[in-house]
Structure formats: C-alpha cells, structure tokens
Amino acid sequence: MFGIIRPCAHRLTAGLRAEWTAHLCGLCLALRGEHGQAARLLTNHDALLVSVLVDAQTGPVAGRRRTAGPCPLRGMRTAPVARGEGARLAAAVSLVLGAARVRDHVADGDGAFSRPLVARAARRMATGWDRAGARSAGGVGFDTAVLVDAVDRQAGIEAAIRPGDTLVPVTEPTACATGAAFAHTARVAGRPENVEPLAEAGRLFGRLAHLLDAVEDLPADTARGAFNPLLATGRDLAEARRLCDDAVRGIALALREVRFMDDRLAHVLLVHESRRAVERTFGAGCAHAPSGRHAAPPPTRRRGLIAGCAVWTGLLCSCRLCCASTYPDPWTEEEREGLCHRYADCCDCGDCGCTRCCESGCPRCGCGRGDGCCDCCGCDC
C-alpha cells in the first residue's frame, strides 16, 4: 500500500475509521476480484480517494456495501467494504498508477530493475496493468488514456527542465491525471455541477503528491544522481514547502464549492490528512506513529527487490508484519507501524469530545463543520 494519505487510526472517529477501512478493503477486493490476487499489491491509499468522493457525493446507496470475510490486515475480523462503481474506478486508477510506478523504477534502474531480464519482465507486467486498468475504467465510463498520456509526457517535461525553472511545470502531468480522476467521480455520482471544483481539487492534490514524493526521494536521488525536480531546478525545500501549503489551502477552497451529501471523510482525508502529509514529509510526524522519512536522517541502505521480498516474507511468517506495533521496512529499514496495530481500536474516540471542537469553524480551512471534522484525541485542527 502506497500513497501520501495514510491516516493514523488515532485521528479518526470510530465511524470515519470504519468508512476508511471500508474503502481501503473495497479497493483491495476490487483489484482481486477483477484482476487476481497479485493485483492487490497495487492497493494505493491515494487512489481510494476516488471511491471516497463517489460516496461523499451520493450518500448511502443500497448495494454499495457488502460484508467481507476475515482478513489478517483487519485482525481476522469481518467488515463492511465498499463495492460498485467507486471501488471499480479506484481499482482502475491504482492499476495505471502501479504501471507508471514500475516504469519509473525501470527508467531509473532501481535495484533489480537495472537488470535487463527483470526490466523486460517489469515492462511487460506494466503493459498488462495498463490494459487491465483500461478495461476496468471502461466499465464506469472513464478513459484511462488521460492517465497514460500524463505518464508519457512526464519524461519530456523532465528533460526540458533547467536550473532556475519553477517547480510547478514538472508537476503538470500528475496534476492533470489526478484532476481527471477526481472530476470523473462527479460523473459517476450523477453530479455534473461538481466536475469543475473536483477537477481543481484533483489538480492541486496531484501537484501536492508529486512535490512530496520529490522531497521524500531527494536523499536517494542525490546519492545516485537520478532526476529530482528539486535538484534539476535548484529550488530549495522552503520553496517546495510553500507550494505544498498553497496546494492544501487550494484543495480546501475547491472542496467548499462541491455539493456533497456527506463530506466528513472526504474533508478529513483531503484537507486534514493532506496537511499531515506535508508535516510528516517535512519533519513533523504523528505522535502515535513513527515519524516520516525526514523526521530523522534518511537511511543509506536499500535492499534489492529479491532480498527485500525475502525479508518481507520472514516478517509475514513471524507475524511481526501484522501483530507487532512497529517493524523495519524490508527494503529501507525505516520503522513502520504494524498493520493490525494500525486498525486496532486503541483509542476511545467516544469520550474525547472531538465532535464539538469544530462547531465554530475549522481554524485552518474554515469548513464550519462539526461532527467529526477534527482530529480525535487532540482536537488540534
């Protein structure tokens, strides 16, 4: 599971945590149902936002939930999970994003991807994911060509970047692709009036994701001489932080123009968790979980694909991957939060009063909503 939106379970009310899990598991199961078990590896936290946005615009709809069987990632508990067009659209986006991620690793020659046979197999696999994503997206009326085109244009834009250029142009393909995916949620939900504001929110979210990824990858890219927008333009972290903060503010403003039926989870994820992602990337992590990559000096060691997979298997077989509070990342040795621990009900949100702290309006984004828009167990909007 990858992506910049990774909400800590302690910051969500019980209801919102259940909804988040429903969309996350719904995406995972949609990938498995249409494309096989291996496709579940492409579960993307950011892609499931399109599933969240569909539900936020339509409200509860009969048939949009089903009860899934026990799963280790839920502590072997059953749970209601999302199904339908939103989950299918999220799965399609995840497939295309996964294909782009693999191609990026091949182009950069990361680890085992530098070997010709592995690179050839990875390209073939990415092509298959692109086709699978197009099939899934076609079922909900979305043309993934806009996503594939954005990926194809990225290399040319990066090649044209010169020292002194701004950071915004290099994020344009990502912004365009994300804007198209967000806008299509309005069409799926039957809310055409929401297309433009959601497209704007998506463009800003895409820019934010691209910049945060560049900041997180900066030490590794510097060490191996790979392309990084910050290195190519000569812009510093302060400039990147300013653009990220502007993007979060812009997302909040765009969402205020969207007509939602129930925007609580969408607002928490796209506004509050986006800001958390910025703080985590630039140094301030969640008090309940390990801090982000830049909260401490980044690790210098990276395992290759095969060695990392071997370590991952050992962690899984020993139950440490699921049941431990933290475990070392198999590839980077960064500290990660245990999967069962992440979804454990270890914070009683019913008594913390977080549903009252935003009644007079959210200090950061001015949403004016109560009933769950704040952070649980802290109420520090």
PyMOL commands that set and color helices and strands:
alter all, ss='L'
color gray80, all
select helices_A, chain A and resi 9-11+14-35+37-42+48-58+72-74+85-108+111-114+116-138+145-160+169-188+192-224+229-233+237-255+264-281+293-295+305-317+320-323+339-343+349-351
alter helices_A, ss='H'
color red, helices_A
select strands_A, chain A and resi 65-71+77-82+326-328+335-337
alter strands_A, ss='S'
color yellow, strands_A
deselect
rebuild
show_as cartoon
